[in-house]
Amino acid sequence: MEYRRVKDQENYDDLSQKDVESLSGRSLSSANATASGLSSAGGSKGKSSWKLKSVVTLALTLLTSSQAILIVWSKRAGKYEYSVTTANFSVEALKCLLSLAALFRTWNRHGVTDDNRLATSFDEVSVYPIPAVLYMVKNLLQYYIFAYVDAPAYQILKNLNIISTGVLYRIILKKKLSEIQWAAFVLLCAGCTTAQLNPSSDHVLQTPIQGWMMAIVMALLSGFAGVYTEAIIKKRPSRNINVQNFWLYIFGVIFNLVAICVQDYDAVMNKGFFHGYSFITVLMILNHALSGIAVSMVMKYADNIVKVYSTSVAMLLTAVVSVFLFSFHLSLAFFLGSTVVSVSVYLHSIGKLQPQK
């Protein structure tokens, strides 16, 4: 009997060991399958994110590079046959409609909440007129600056807003700049100047003083409006970005309507709102509206480095396309200057001070 009990105990131990091994095998198999599934999901998500970043980056690059080209191309015999104030109004109205469309999509998916509803207080809405009027003046100036600069030069000089933005960040938002960023500012000024060197003329720079002054004013307006808008958005980070964009664009529509009444009222009343518009003009308006949306998408789905690369590539693309469309002469000075500008923009983006732990 004792022998049978010992034998039964051995058989039980053997079965238990087999059960443990079987359970362990199944657990490991299940764990491996789960890990494989997570890895596959992570890889699929990463691949999807990479595709989205690539599409957004490509879109922003093409839109940015073609922006100045379309403005120059929309001119006839060196002047605009359409009203630039109505063009700006159309851009703001289109951006407003795109923001509303995005809001409707959000409401259908997630419902109406406190963070995405349009109903708001006077204190929240009253801060948007300031950046809206600054953007209006800056956008009007970008049409008139082409009387003094060409499309490639405009893309180069437009980077001056990095300097104004950096300085205003320091003054308004009290954000410190690293030594690399200050060095990037110096390189940026040197690059913009180098790109404008004119060795074949008595004038040292290709762009006259009026063009430089307009570029500096545009940079200051763009920098201040950008910093102010960022402060507004970050004041209530949970607020839906499309709601904030909607109110900004609504005031843009109002101010541009005032500009139409002040500057082009007679022309609009006598010739019509869309007088002088061509297919290129419509493309230009669509480009400006989508460019504003694309910048928001890049900052949401990608990062600042992506935006930097897009800006740098856009400068070169504008120059290459201008060679064929406007007989632009791609000089060594321009190539070297644009390269220095690209490096300075990149250094500025990676030179941010890291928060101390």
DOVEXZA-380427 format. One line per 10 residues: number of its first residue (from 1); for each residue y, z negated, x negated of C-alpha. Coordinates in steps of 0.001 Angstrom, whole numbers, padded with zeros to 6 digits, m for minus. Layout:
% residues N
NUM> Y:Z:X; ...
//
This chain:
% residues 357
1> 000000:000000:000000; 002279:m000861:m002809; 001496:002496:m004380; 002389:004312:m001127; 005731:002484:m000852; 006604:003406:m004408; 005562:007029:m003806; 007571:007228:m000588; 010581:005793:m002381; 010224:008471:m005107
11> 009970:011229:m002486; 013017:009813:m000710; 014956:009698:m003980; 013989:013312:m004709; 015128:014417:m001246; 018363:012452:m001550; 019097:014023:m004913; 018437:017484:m003470; 020704:016716:m000493; 023461:015543:m002816
21> 023094:018651:m004954; 023094:020803:m001830; 026170:019079:m000427; 027873:019233:m003807; 027096:022912:m004053; 028457:023562:m000601; 031571:021503:m001358; 032200:023366:m004592; 031590:026659:m002837; 033997:025662:m000080
31> 036561:024472:m002610; 036249:027704:m004551; 036636:029709:m001361; 039695:027675:m000392; 041203:028052:m003844; 040440:031743:m003750; 042108:031985:m000342; 045174:030083:m001528; 045357:032203:m004656; 045087:035336:m002562
41> 047749:034069:m000140; 050012:033032:m003003; 049537:036367:m004688; 050234:038187:m001437; 053351:036082:m000841; 054536:036618:m004414; 053917:040338:m004136; 055800:040466:m000835; 058705:038495:m002349; 058781:040826:m005346
51> 058891:043863:m003070; 061727:042348:m001029; 063749:041561:m004160; 063150:045081:m005465; 064289:046717:m002220; 067384:044511:m001928; 068296:045048:m005590; 067903:048815:m005315; 069966:048873:m002114; 072783:046829:m003645
61> 072814:048984:m006795; 073043:052227:m004847; 075655:050877:m002437; 077816:049433:m005222; 077636:052534:m007409; 078514:054861:m004536; 081326:052727:m003116; 084099:053931:m005437; 082718:057481:m005454; 082918:057722:m001657
71> 086512:056432:m001614; 087589:059067:m004162; 085515:061741:m002431; 087130:060982:000942; 090539:062083:m000386; 091825:065603:000293; 094309:067161:m002154; 094815:063773:m003770; 095632:061851:m000584; 093903:060206:002343
81> 094071:062248:005531; 092785:059294:007535; 094406:055911:008020; 093078:053370:005521; 093937:050536:007912; 091689:052006:010634; 088942:052452:008030; 089194:048781:007081; 089203:047813:010759; 086038:049867:011304
91> 084321:048172:008354; 085073:044680:009663; 084043:045627:013208; 080739:047064:011950; 080006:043950:009879; 080773:041833:012928; 078303:043845:015028; 075638:043577:012309; 076103:039799:012205; 075760:039625:015996
101> 072605:041741:015857; 071128:039366:013259; 072082:036412:015471; 070363:037923:018521; 067240:038379:016423; 067396:034720:015357; 067894:033565:018951; 064894:035604:020133; 062680:034176:017376; 063787:030538:017175
111> 065971:029994:020217; 069574:028783:020370; 070229:025621:018371; 073292:023652:017296; 073276:025417:013926; 073113:029001:015214; 075147:028880:018421; 078555:030604:018448; 080255:027783:020341; 082162:025763:017783
121> 085177:023537:017279; 088722:024519:016369; 088475:022618:013073; 085522:024737:011983; 086996:028108:012975; 090523:027412:011718; 089475:027695:008047; 088415:031356:008280; 091822:033089:008640; 092747:032359:004998
131> 089852:034234:003323; 090013:036912:006031; 093642:037809:005256; 092952:037709:001500; 090035:040097:001869; 092151:042389:004057; 094883:042741:001415; 092300:043174:m001356; 090432:045862:000612; 093655:047758:001300
141> 094586:047649:m002390; 091269:049182:m003390; 092314:052416:m001655; 095678:052617:m003389; 094418:051745:m006866; 092692:055133:m007056; 096107:056716:m007509; 095982:055250:m011039; 092275:054941:m011938; 089102:056962:m011517
151> 085836:055731:m010025; 084165:054610:m013311; 087318:052787:m014454; 087497:051031:m011088; 083937:049754:m011471; 084830:048386:m014903; 088106:046743:m013858; 086495:045265:m010747; 084600:042871:m013020; 087876:041083:m013762
161> 087222:039071:m010610; 084568:037192:m012607; 087355:035672:m014697; 089456:034740:m011685; 086408:033326:m009907; 085452:031233:m012941; 088937:029814:m013399; 089309:029075:m009678; 085888:027417:m009660; 087221:025095:m012339
171> 090497:024407:m010524; 089463:024281:m006852; 085809:023192:m006856; 086097:021155:m010090; 083071:022907:m011575; 082811:022856:m015342; 082203:026043:m017302; 079982:026192:m020355; 081069:027518:m023731; 078865:030563:m023153
181> 080731:031343:m019934; 084126:031075:m021640; 082849:033370:m024399; 081656:035760:m021683; 085207:035863:m020293; 086543:036922:m023698; 083855:039602:m023988; 084647:040815:m020495; 088331:041312:m021315; 087387:043081:m024551
191> 084881:045308:m022745; 087326:046300:m020003; 089969:047129:m022598; 087556:049076:m024806; 086318:051150:m021874; 089924:052179:m021154; 090825:053273:m024710; 092270:056788:m024825; 092133:058210:m028388; 093224:061690:m027286
201> 096646:060600:m026026; 099738:058709:m027146; 098918:056120:m024488; 096534:053517:m025857; 094928:052868:m022473; 093885:055480:m019920; 094856:053293:m016962; 098638:052838:m016578; 100227:049435:m016174; 100376:049845:m012373
211> 096616:050239:m012249; 096058:047152:m014395; 098430:045097:m012259; 096696:046154:m009056; 093309:045388:m010608; 094488:041909:m011641; 095930:041201:m008175; 092690:042397:m006568; 090682:040173:m008922; 092797:037132:m008043
221> 092549:037809:m004304; 088808:038449:m004477; 088207:035382:m006649; 090223:033022:m004479; 088722:034389:m001251; 085195:034126:m002689; 085621:030549:m003908; 087297:029490:m000664; 084550:031113:001427; 081836:029437:m000650
231> 083526:026059:m000133; 083563:026693:003639; 079906:027725:003745; 078679:024832:001611; 080698:022337:003644; 078105:022805:006396; 074994:024230:004682; 072777:023956:007766; 075055:026317:009704; 073548:029767:010212
241> 075127:032217:007763; 075427:034903:010450; 077577:032586:012575; 079859:031918:009616; 080029:035628:008778; 080793:036443:012409; 083871:034211:012508; 085056:035517:009141; 084693:039132:010300; 086323:038424:013662
251> 089488:037292:011894; 089145:040323:009613; 089169:042540:012709; 092265:040755:014076; 094248:040976:010824; 093327:044623:010280; 094420:045373:013842; 097796:043827:012982; 097902:045986:009826; 097290:049102:011947
261> 100188:048187:014259; 102515:047528:011328; 101609:050444:009052; 100007:053227:011092; 100965:052618:014717; 102745:055973:015210; 100005:057971:013498; 097278:056309:015560; 099160:056746:018844; 100043:060390:018173
271> 096922:061644:016370; 094258:059208:017525; 092397:056302:015933; 089908:058504:014071; 092305:061233:012946; 091420:062696:009548; 087921:061221:009572; 085168:063265:007981; 081478:062779:007348; 082319:061284:003939
281> 084729:058829:005595; 082004:057657:007969; 079602:057255:005040; 082238:055258:003161; 082756:052883:006117; 078989:052442:006492; 078689:051834:002741; 081375:049117:002728; 079788:047333:005682; 076264:047442:004276
291> 077502:046361:000837; 078848:043135:002311; 075543:042480:004080; 073548:043400:000944; 075403:040843:m001178; 074481:038124:001324; 070843:039249:001287; 070705:039252:m002517; 072049:035706:m002693; 069566:034619:000014
301> 066377:036429:m000998; 066967:037018:m004717; 069352:035329:m007151; 072528:035790:m009155; 070679:037461:m012054; 069567:040233:m009707; 073147:040726:m008581; 074259:040900:m012225; 071737:043576:m013074; 072749:045546:m009979
311> 076424:045402:m010975; 075710:046502:m014534; 073487:049407:m013512; 076001:050405:m010824; 078741:050822:m013450; 076628:053275:m015422; 075443:055110:m012297; 079037:055559:m011137; 079982:057029:m014506; 077020:059438:m014578
321> 077582:060663:m011005; 081330:061057:m011676; 080521:063388:m014574; 079014:065865:m012098; 081310:065288:m009095; 084714:064759:m010710; 084232:066186:m014237; 084569:062717:m015703; 084442:062619:m019513; 081934:059995:m020639
331> 083535:058939:m023926; 082068:056679:m026581; 084752:054074:m025824; 083723:053967:m022172; 080037:053663:m023045; 080677:050846:m025531; 083059:049070:m023155; 080634:049220:m020228; 077870:047884:m022487; 080033:044937:m023558
341> 080945:044271:m019915; 077256:044278:m018937; 076426:041809:m021719; 079335:039538:m020771; 078332:039524:m017090; 074770:038634:m018062; 075921:035847:m020408; 078148:034438:m017675; 075223:034300:m015248; 072797:032558:m017628
351> 075408:030281:m019212; 075741:027899:m016279; 075719:024235:m017168; 072452:022572:m016161; 072756:019316:m014188; 071914:016289:m016276; 068817:014383:m015187
//
